[in-house]
Amino acid sequence: MTTCPSCAAPIEWEVSQTVFNGRLAWSASYYCAACGDGVMVDGWDEPPDDVREALIAEDGLRRVRLDRDRQQPSRVALMSVFRRRGASLSRASELVAEVASAGLTGTFAEIELLSAQLAAVGAAVVVDAAP
């Protein structure tokens, strides 16, 4: 819970995030019952840190990892997913190792998008609540 920038009354942000046409879309809004002030902001791709924190507080984290019981595509194919997402070559390699072992965590929509991108290169994944 934060306070209204106009009158300092307590307010709660309402946040959402979804996958639309292969991209993350997010929104955040509040309405102050004390003074009537309100704000709505939205955007694409990575949300601001405070919006992401509110999403996590509301829905928790999800985890995606490769299904160890199923055949997976080559390491190069998996790395290509992370390279297209902007990771350097060395970071993409690290992310492949992470998704193949403990898994990667994120918001529901972030993991939904990553899962779809991994599936597009032939990966079989398991998605669950983050430990």
C-alpha positions as CSV (number, residue, x, y, z in Angstrom):
1,M,0.0,0.0,0.0
2,T,1.3,3.5,-0.9
3,T,-0.1,7.0,-0.4
4,C,-1.8,9.3,-2.8
5,P,0.7,11.9,-4.2
6,S,-2.0,14.6,-3.9
7,C,-3.4,14.1,-0.4
8,A,-1.3,11.3,1.2
9,A,-4.3,9.1,1.8
10,P,-3.6,5.4,1.5
11,I,-4.2,4.0,-2.0
12,E,-3.8,0.6,-3.6
13,W,-2.5,0.2,-7.1
14,E,-4.3,-2.2,-9.4
15,V,-1.9,-3.9,-11.8
16,S,-2.1,-6.3,-14.6
17,Q,0.1,-7.9,-17.2
18,T,-0.6,-10.1,-20.2
19,V,0.9,-11.4,-23.4
20,F,-0.4,-9.8,-26.5
21,N,1.0,-10.6,-30.0
22,G,4.2,-12.0,-28.6
23,R,4.9,-9.1,-26.3
24,L,4.3,-8.2,-22.6
25,A,1.6,-5.6,-22.1
26,W,1.1,-4.1,-18.6
27,S,-1.1,-1.5,-16.9
28,A,-1.3,0.1,-13.4
29,S,-3.9,2.4,-12.0
30,Y,-5.3,3.8,-8.8
31,Y,-8.2,6.0,-7.7
32,C,-8.0,7.9,-4.4
33,A,-11.4,7.9,-2.6
34,A,-10.2,10.7,-0.3
35,C,-9.5,13.3,-3.0
36,G,-10.6,11.8,-6.3
37,D,-7.2,11.8,-7.8
38,G,-6.4,8.9,-10.1
39,V,-3.8,7.7,-12.5
40,M,-3.6,5.0,-15.2
41,V,-0.4,4.1,-16.9
42,D,0.4,1.3,-19.3
43,G,3.1,0.1,-21.6
44,W,4.8,-2.7,-23.4
45,D,7.6,-5.1,-22.5
46,E,9.3,-4.7,-19.1
47,P,7.1,-2.8,-16.6
48,P,8.7,-0.4,-14.2
49,D,10.1,-2.0,-11.1
50,D,7.3,-0.9,-8.8
51,V,4.6,-2.3,-11.2
52,R,6.5,-5.6,-11.4
53,E,6.8,-5.7,-7.6
54,A,3.1,-5.2,-7.3
55,L,2.4,-7.9,-9.8
56,I,4.6,-10.3,-7.8
57,A,2.9,-9.3,-4.5
58,E,-0.5,-9.9,-6.1
59,D,0.1,-13.2,-8.0
60,G,3.5,-14.5,-6.8
61,L,6.2,-15.9,-9.0
62,R,6.1,-18.7,-11.5
63,R,9.0,-20.9,-12.6
64,V,9.7,-22.5,-16.0
65,R,12.2,-25.2,-16.5
66,L,13.0,-27.8,-19.1
67,D,11.1,-31.1,-18.8
68,R,14.0,-33.5,-18.0
69,D,11.9,-36.5,-19.1
70,R,11.5,-35.3,-22.7
71,Q,13.9,-34.7,-25.5
72,Q,15.0,-31.1,-25.9
73,P,16.3,-29.1,-28.8
74,S,20.0,-28.2,-29.1
75,R,21.7,-25.8,-26.8
76,V,22.1,-23.5,-29.8
77,A,18.3,-23.4,-30.4
78,L,17.7,-22.7,-26.7
79,M,20.3,-20.0,-26.7
80,S,18.7,-18.4,-29.7
81,V,15.5,-17.7,-27.6
82,F,17.5,-15.7,-25.0
83,R,19.6,-14.0,-27.7
84,R,16.4,-12.7,-29.4
85,R,15.3,-11.5,-25.9
86,G,18.5,-9.3,-25.8
87,A,20.9,-11.5,-23.8
88,S,24.6,-11.5,-24.6
89,L,26.1,-14.7,-25.8
90,S,27.6,-15.5,-22.4
91,R,24.3,-14.5,-20.6
92,A,22.3,-16.6,-23.0
93,S,24.5,-19.6,-22.2
94,E,23.9,-19.0,-18.4
95,L,20.2,-18.7,-18.9
96,V,20.1,-22.0,-20.8
97,A,21.9,-23.7,-17.9
98,E,19.5,-22.1,-15.4
99,V,16.3,-23.1,-17.3
100,A,17.7,-26.7,-17.6
101,S,18.4,-27.0,-13.9
102,A,16.6,-25.0,-11.2
103,G,14.5,-23.0,-13.7
104,L,13.8,-19.3,-14.3
105,T,11.3,-17.3,-12.4
106,G,9.1,-14.4,-13.3
107,T,5.5,-13.1,-13.3
108,F,2.8,-15.2,-14.7
109,A,2.8,-13.3,-18.0
110,E,6.6,-13.3,-18.2
111,I,6.8,-17.0,-17.8
112,E,3.9,-17.5,-20.2
113,L,5.8,-15.6,-22.9
114,L,9.1,-17.4,-22.2
115,S,7.4,-20.8,-22.3
116,A,5.8,-20.0,-25.7
117,Q,9.2,-18.8,-27.0
118,L,10.9,-22.0,-25.8
119,A,8.1,-24.2,-27.2
120,A,8.6,-22.4,-30.6
121,V,12.1,-23.9,-30.8
122,G,10.9,-27.4,-29.7
123,A,11.4,-27.2,-26.0
124,A,9.2,-29.1,-23.6
125,V,8.8,-27.1,-20.4
126,V,7.3,-27.5,-16.9
127,V,5.7,-24.4,-15.4
128,D,4.8,-24.3,-11.7
129,A,4.7,-21.9,-8.7
130,A,8.2,-20.7,-7.8
131,P,9.6,-22.4,-4.6
